[in-house]
Amino acid sequence: MRHPLLNPRRRDASAAPQKVSSSGKPGAVTDFAGSADTASSAGSTPDGKGSGTLAIRAGNDCSREAAVSSQGEGCVKAAPAKLADARTGGFPESVCSPEEAVGCSCGLSHARDEASDAWGNEEGLFSEDDALGAGEDEGQIERLLSAAFPGPLPERVDRFLSRLPAARDVSRERIKQAVAAGQCLIDGGVCTDPAQKLRRGQIVVCRVSAGDSPLQPSAHPVDVLYEDDDIAVVNKPAGLTVHPCPSCAEETLVHRLLGRFPALQSFDGQRPGIVHRLDRDTSGLMVVALSEAARLRLVEMFSAREVHKTYLALVRGVPDEEGCCDQPVGRHPAQKIKMAVLPKNQGWGREALTEWQRMYADPSGVFSLLALRLHTGRTHQIRVHMQHCGHPLWGDRLYGHVLDSQSRTRPRERFDPAPRQMLHAWKLSFRHPLSGKELVFTCLPPPDFWRCAYALHRRMPRVVVTGCPASGKSVFCRAMAELKIPVWSADADVKRLYAAGGDIAEILAQRYGTRYVEKGGEVNKAALFASMQESESFRMELQGLVHPVVSVSMLAFFEQAEQAGEPLAVAEVPLWFESGYSRNLPVPPNVSLTVVGVSCPDAVRYSRLAEKRGWSMDTISVMDSWQWSNAKKMSACDMVIENSGTLDELASAAARVRDRVIREAEERDGDWLAKFKKLLEDTTE
């Protein structure tokens, strides 16, 4: 069943689509299976021609109460004479005629609520990839902000104005200055106090000076995929702002376009040729108008949702294979730079629809690659919707944290390798604004996209060192530590657990009183060893207490080493096989685990145990009986180190193990990366 926000549009079967890849050559791209191109009759005006012309109506065909409760900036149907007076009173030169509404730069809403359909429900006013049309050119010398205050609670006039979509790139301080300078009218009366509280239904009009400087062409190159006399399709790099704004007045995509297409210098305003935009840190495809006729038609097409956009994103966790989010999106009530999912009845949430298809899910559950299709265009729509669904984008500094527990597969807490939000405008399809020929463009994401996926997929290789008592495990691990490899010891962890205040010491004290625990709180190892010799069931019970606690410490060690960016980590675990760790320890599918056995002749071991630990042959025999034989252990290991030589030879063996484990992990990860890049290439060509 199609979503109610999706409206089918008629297509000209005779027009064969032209598909263009990122190389500029004809290619093919697979779109969502079964998804239809969407648009609506929303772009048509009262005359039925779909010209996009918007006019302030003189008729009062809705009640004031209905107007106040409507969505967005306020319904201008209510008290039209009052609104017209407020807009013209004091600022008559700023009001345009109905015929001038399309392409107008006066900043008026132009009966936006009444004509919201013609604007694509404000899809074109601000979005991840939003169309820019009449009344929204922020590059003019001055801008007029106008709206009916929806209430219900009183609010400062400067705060209300700063939350309007038309004031997105206007600082609140500039609005305060404009109000203080007498450039604000409330119900036709001049207001000079920015802190004055508005009441529900009041009409506010404020003129804000922009003071932008003339645009200067830039010599920086532009990646152009397609161009003719009327349009160009370009690949915007991440980190480049689309058009001048208060925070970035120079070196934007517009400046580069002026250098590449001098004809754009004949356009007015600070956004020549720009009919939609991408966030600064979003990369990918944009269509640019090179003629006025193309610009006007593209504005209509964006407003009518006749331009289809598909993005690629790396998100946290693993969402459903297919899904959609239709939660309304609006300006965050407390943070102007953010958007949020807001109920429509609060007056700020606008309908929004994002569909996704999962193209890849990493085996570890850390990230997924999604293809997302926008059916509306709200500011930060994809980023807000994916955060709301529990799968925010990697690298998103605003929305990168998970808000709730909707995600069935929560990502591991780890470093974020993304240099930006991992969002790329991958596919753009539309009919040529003048010829009507259907065009389809695709563009591979930049290298930072797959490098981030590689960093998220790559897991630190783990090494477990095992062997019989006195085989040289600890000496081998010390050699690894001297190579700056982090090392953890199960024996050292057991010593911690047996110390006063340790978990095992406290458990033994609770169960057996002072039988196995000294007065100082530490475990009496001699008494424990004696009971283990006497009772097999007691020994198994003790191991059942110790081994799970030790395994938790070991896993935490590996995670901490990976968080720190270590290339490798080593754990010394004498009872790796006997404890059941080799069978039961949870190891992610893309994590390489290498078990290294250290072996030496029994006669040498016995001599070391007697000399350094003072063990008798009876003790040695008992301890060996509780473990696998040396031959059985070594046969189960991935690598075996013969410790029958010198310490220098053991150190050399440690270096060889390090190099081999890292090399094999890099080879596996390299194979994965090649497959991932091929996936991107196959779906883009």
N, C-alpha and C positions, 0 to 999 in steps of 0.2 A: 504494500500500500504506500502510495506516495505521500510525502509529508504535506500538510495543508499549505505550507509556505511556498511549495514548488508549483509553478504554473507552466504548462507546456506552451511552446510557441511554434508557429508554423515555420517550416523550412522549405526552401526552394530546392526541390530534388534535382533540378537541372544544373545547379551550381556545384561543381565538383570541388571538394575541399582540397586546398593546398596545404601540405604538412611540411614544416620547415624545422630542422633540428638545430642544435646549438652551433653547428658548423656552417649554417646558412644554406645547406643543401636539402633537397626534398628528402623526407624520411617518413617514418610512421611512428605513431605512439598509441599505446593502448590506454583508453580512458576507462573510467569506472564501468564495469559490466552492468548493463541495464539502466544506467543513469541517463536521463534525458536532459538536453539543453533546456535551460529555463530562462524565462523572462516573464513579463506580465504586460498587461495593457496599462500599467501604471504610468507609463511615460506619456500617455495621450492627455491632451488638454481639453477644456470644454468644447473647443471647436472640432475635436476628434481627429486632428491632423498629427498629433504626437509631436508637435514642434518644440515642446518643452517650455513654451512661453508661460510665465506665471504672472498673475496680476492680483493686486489687492482689491478684493471685492467690496462693493458698497452695500450689499444686502446683508441683513442680519438674520441668517437662517439657522442659528443655534442659540440656545440660551446662554446667559453669562455663566450660570452654574456649570453647565456642560463644558463651556470653554475652559473654565478654571481647572476642572478635573481631567482635561485631556492630557495626552502625553507630550513630552518635550518642552519647548520653550513657551507654550501657552497658545491657545487657539485665538487667532485673530478674527474669527467670525464674530466673537462677542464684542459688543459696543464698538462697531466699526468706526463710527464717526469719532468716538473718543480716541481710538487708536490712530486714526488718520490725523487728527489734530495733534496728538502727541508727537507723531513722526514729522509732521510738517511744521509744527509750532517751534520757531527758533531755528529750524534746519530745513527750510523749504528747498534749498538747492540740492539737498542730498536725496530727494525722493525721485525715483524714476517712473516713467510711464509704463503701462503694461507692455507696450511694444518694445521697450528697452530692457525688459526684465531678463531675457536670455543674454548672457554675456555681461550683465550689469556688474559693476564693481562697487556699488554704493554700500554694500554690506547689509542691506535690509533682508529680513526673513522672506519677504514676498509671499505673505500668507502661507508660511511653511506648513502649518498644521493642516490647513485646508487643502494644500496642494502637495502633501507629503508623498502621495503616490507618484506624482510626476517627478519627484526627486528620488524615486526609488526608496522611499521611506528613510531618507537621509543616508542611504548607502553611499551617496557621492560626497557627503560633507566631510566625513572623517573616518578613516578606517585603516586596516592593515594595508589595504590596496584599494583606496577609496577614490571615487570619481569626484572631480572638482568642477563645479559649474557656477551658475549665476550666484552673485552675491557673496562669494567666498574668497575673493582674491585679497590675500592679506598684504599684498605689496602696494596697496594704494596709500596715498598720503594720509588718509584718515579712514576709519572704519566706524560704522554705525551699528551698535548692538541694541536690539529691541526685542522685548518679550513681555508676556503677561506672567506675573508671578503666580505659580500654581499652589503655593502653600503646602500643607495647611498651617505649619508653624511659622512664626515670623523669622525673617532672616535679614542679615545686613545686605544693603544694596550692592556693595562692592563684591561681597562673596557670591551673591546670586549671579551677577554679571560675569564674574570670572569663571563660573561653571557652564556658561553657555557654549555650545559647540563652536560658534563663530569667534569665541575668545580663547580658543585652545592655545594659540601661540602668543597671547597677550598676557603680560605679567599682571598680577593683581596690583602691584605698586603703580603701574601705568593707569590702571582703571581708577585707583584711588585719586591719582593726580587729576584725571579728567573730571571726576566728580567734584573734587575740591575747587576746580577751575570753573565750575558752573556749566559743564558740558553734559549734565544729566537732567532729564525730566522724569518726574513721577506723576502720572495722571495729568500731564501738561504743565505741572508746576516745577520750577527749577529746584534741584536738590544739590547742596554743596557739602553735605555730611556723608562721607563714605560709610559711616556706622549706622546710618538711619535704617530702621527696621521696616521691611516691607510687609504689607498685609495681603492676604489672598485676593487675587483678582486685579491688583494694581498693575498698570501698564508702565513699563520702564523703557526709556530710550536714552542711550548714552553714546556720545561721539568720542572716539579715542584716536589720538594722533598716532600714526605709524612711523613716519619719518624715515622711510627706507631710502637708500641711496641707489643711483642708477646701476644697472647690472653691467658687469664687465666680462667679456668672453674669456674662457680659460683655454690654455693650450693642451691641457691634459686630454688624452685620448678617450673615446667612447666606444664600447664594444657594441657595434651595430650588427644585428642579425638580419635585418630587412629594412629597405627604404625605397620609397618612391616619391612622387611630387607632393603627396598629401600626408603620409604617415611614415613613422620609423618605429621599429621594435628594437629595443636596446636591452642589454644585460647589465643591470645596476650592480656594482660591487657592494659588499657589506662595508659598513662604516662610512658610507657617503650619504649625506642628507639630500633629499630630492630637490628642495627649493629653499630659498633664503628664509630665515626666521630669526627671531631675536637671539637665539642661542647659536646660530650659525649663519652669519650674513654673507660669507664668501666661500668660494670653492665648494659649490654644490653641484649636483647633476645639471641643474639649469645652466650654470656658468659653463660647464663643459659642452652642453648641447649648443649653446650660442656659438662656441668656437667651432663646433663640427657642422652646424647648420646655420649659417649667417642669416638666412631668411627669417629666423625666429626673432631677430632684433626688431622686426616691424610689429611684433605683438606688444600689447600694452601690459603693464603690471609686472609683478615679480615672479610669475609662473608661466612664461611663454611656452606654449605647446603642452603643458602638463594638464592631463585630464584625469589622472589618478596618481596614487603615490604608494610607496612602500616605506616601512619604518627604516630608520637610518641603518640599523644593524641587520635588516633583512635583505638578502641578495635576490637577484633574479630578474624576470622579464617585466618590462613596462612598454606600453605603446605611447608614442608621442605624436601629437598633431603638428604637421608642418604647414597646414593651410587653415584659414579661418573656417572654411566650409567643413573640413574634416573635424576641426575642434568642436563645432556646434553639434555635428552628428554624433561624435563619440560621447559627448556629454549626455545626449539623449540615450545612447545605447547603454552606457553605464547605469543611468537612472532606471532604465527599463530592464536591467539585468540581462542584457543581451551579450555581454562580454563574460566569458567563462574563465575562471581562474582556479588552477590546481597548484597546491603547494606541497613540498616535501618538508618533513619535520622529524627531528630526533626527539622522542619524548621519553620520560621516565616510566619504567615499568612496562607492562604488557597489557594494553587495552584489548577489547574484543576485536575479532578479525574485521568486522564491519560495525559501524555505529554512526550516530549523529547526536548533536547537542543543539537544542532549540531554545535554550534559556535566554531571556531578554538581557541585553547588555546596555549599560549606561555609565555615565561618569561616576567615579567613586565618590561617595558623599563626603569623605574627609580628605582625600588626597587627589589633588587636581590632575597630577600626571598619570594617574591610574584609572583604569576602567574596572567594572565589576559586574557580576550577575545581579541584577536588581529586578524586583517585581514590577510589572507594568503599573500597578496601582499606586506606586510611589511617585510616578510622574516622570521618571528618568530612564527607565528601562525601555529599550526598543527591541522589536522582534529581531532575532538573529538565528541563522541556521548554518551549521557546519557539519558536513559529512566527512567521514574518513574511511579509509581502507588500509588495513595493515599489510605492508609489503614484506616486513621481516621482523622477527622477534628474536632477540639474543637468547641463547640457551640459559644464561645466568639470570634472566629476567630483569637485567639492569636497564635496558633501553629497547625501544622499537622504532622502526622506520615507518612513518605513516605518509600516505598521500591524502591530502585534505582538500576538499572542494568547498569553496565559499558560495553560498546562495544569497547572502546579504553581505554588506561590507560595513562592519562597525569597527571603531578604533580598537586595535589589539584583539580583534574577535577570536582568532585562533588561539592566541595565548591565554585569553580569559576562559574560553570554553574548555581547553585542555586542562587548565588548572582546576576548573570546576569539576571535571570528570576524574580528577585524581591522577592525571598524567601530564604534568607541566613539561614545558620544553626544557631540554638541557641548555644551560647557558643563559637562561632568562633571569635577569637580575631583578625584575619587577614581580614576575609571577612564577618563579622557579620552585617555590616551596609548595608542598601538598597541603591543601586546605582541610581535607577530611579523609575519611577512611573508605571512600568509594572504590578505590583501586583494590582489586583482588590480589594483585601481585605488587607488593610494595618494593620500590627500589632500595638497594642497599645504601646506607649512608656512606658516601665516599667523596673523594675530591671531584670537583667539576672541571673537566678538561676543556670545556667549550669556551672559546674566546668571545662568543656572542650568543644570542638566542639562535638555536639551530633551526632556522626557518628559511626556505628558499622558494621563490616564485618560479615554479618548475614548468608550468604549462599555461599558455594563454591562447584562447581561441575566440574568434569573432569574425563577423563579415566585414569586409572592407567598407569603411564608412561611405564611400562614394560609388565604387564599382559594384558592391554587393557580393564580391567573391569571398568565399569562406577561407579563412586563413587559420592555420594551427601552428603554433610555435612551441618548441620545447628547448630546454637549456639545462645542461648538467650543473649540479651544485659545485661551488668552488672547492678547492682542496681542503680548506679547514673543516668542511662538512664531513668528508670521509675520514679525515685525520681524527676528528672527535669520535666518530663511530669506532675507529680502530683503538683509540685509547680506552673507550668504554668496554670494548670487547676483550681487550688484552687483559689477562689476569697474571699476577705475579706467580711465577713457578715456585713450587714448594718442594723442599727436600726433607726426607726423614732419614735419620742415621740410626741404625740399630746394630745389634751384635751381642755376643755373650759377655759376661763380666770380665773386665780387664783385657778385652780384645783391642782396645785403643780408640774406642768411639769418642771419648772425651778429648783425647789429644787431637784427633782428626777435626773435631768441632772447634777446638781452639785455633787450629790452623785456618779454618774457614773464617773465624772471627777476625783473625789478623788480616784477612783479605777484605775487611770492612763489610762482611756479610752478617746480618743479625742472626743470633743463635739463641735458642731456648732449650732448656734441659728439663726433662720430666723428673729426674732425680732431684734437681734443685726445687722443683715445684712441690714434690712430696715432702721435702724437708720443711718448706714453708707451711704446708698443711699440718705437719706434726709439731710445729713450734707452738708455744703458748699463744692462745688466741686463734690458732689455725682452725679451719673448718673441721678437719678430721679429729683433732685433739678435743674439740668441744663435743663432737658427736660421741666419741668414745667415753668422755667423762659423763655424759648424760646417760649412756647405756650401761656402763660398767663401773661407774664411780672412780675410785682411785686405783683400780686393778691395773690399768694400762696408762695412767696419767700421773706424772710426778706432782709434787706439791706446787711447783712453780707453774704448772699448767701444760708443760710439754709432754709429749708421748714418751713412755718408757719402751724403747725399741727392743731391749733384751727380753722383757716380759712378752711383748707382742710376738717376737720371733719364736719364743718357746711355745706359745699357744698355737701359732701357725704350724709348727712341727707336730704338735700333738693332735690337732683337729683339722682335717681337710675342709670340713664345712665352715669352720671359723675363718680359715684362709680365704675361701671363696667369698664369704660374707664381707670380709675386709676389702678384698679386691673390688667387690661390687660397690663399695662406698668410695674408694679412692679413684678408680679409673674414670668414672663419669666427670668428677670434679677436675681431674687432670686434663681430660679432653676439652673441657670448656676453656681452660687456661691456654691450651695449645691453639685452639681456633682463634681465640682473641689475639694471641701473639701474631698469627699469620695475618689477620685482618689489620692490625695496627701497622705491621710492616708494609703492607700494601698501601694503606692510607698514606704512609710516609713516602711512598714512591720508590721503595727499595726494589732493585731488579731481581732479588732472590732472598729467600729466608730458609733457615735450617732449624729443624727440631730434632734433638737427640732423645729417642724413645726406646729404651732397652726392650720393653715388652710390647712392641708394636704389633706383632702377630698374636702373641698370647692373650693380650687384653681384648682382642676383637676390634681394635681401631681400624685395621686394614679392611674389615668387612662392613663396619657400622658407621664409621666416621663420615658425616656428610661432606662431600667434595663436589663443588659445582662442576657441571659437565665440561666447561671450557677451561678448567684449571688443571694444569699439569702437575702431577705428584710423582716424584721419583724417590724410590726407596733405595738407599745405599747401605750395604752391609759391610762392616769392617771385620775382617777375619784374621786370626792368627793361630798358630799351633797350640793345642791344649797344654802342652808342657810349659810353654812360655807363659800362658795365662795363669797356670797354677803357681808358678814361681812368683809372678807379680802379685797375685792375691795374698800369698803367704808373706811376702816381704813388705808390701805397702799397706795392706789392710789387716794383716794378722789373722787371716782365716786359716782354720785347720782344714785338713782334707775332708773331714766329716761335714763341716759347714759348706765347703765348696761343692760336695756331692749333693747336699740338700738343695742348695741354690740352683745348681744345674738341673736338678730333677723337676723344678718348677718352671723351667723354660724349655723351648724347643732346642734341639741339638744344633750345634754350629752348622753342620752340613744342611739340615733342613731349613734353617734361617736363610743361609746364603742362597739356596736354590730358589727361594721365594722373592729375593731382592731383584731390583732392576739393574743395579750395578754392584760390583763387589770390589773392595779395596783390600789387597793382601798386605797386612801389617807385619811383615817379617824382616823389614829393613830398618833404615835409620829414620830419625825425625824429619830430616830434610826430604827424604823420599815421600814421607807421609804428607808433608806440606805441598810438595809438587803434585801429589795425587789430589789434594784438595783443590788446587788451582785448575786441574784438568776437569774435575767434576763440575766446578762452577762454570767453566767455559762451555762444556758440553750441554749442561742443562739450559743455560741461557740461549745457546745457539739453536737447540731443538725447539724451544718455545718460540723463538723468533721465526723459525721456519714454519711452524704451525700457524702462527698469527699472520705471517705473510701470505700463506695459502688462503686463509679466511679473507684477508683484505682484498686479494685478487678477485675472489668470488663476489664480495660485496660491491666492488667497483663495477664488475661485469653486470650485476643486477641493475645498478643505476644506469649503465650504458644501454643495456637491452631495453629497458623501459623508456628510455629517452629517444633512442634512434627511431 
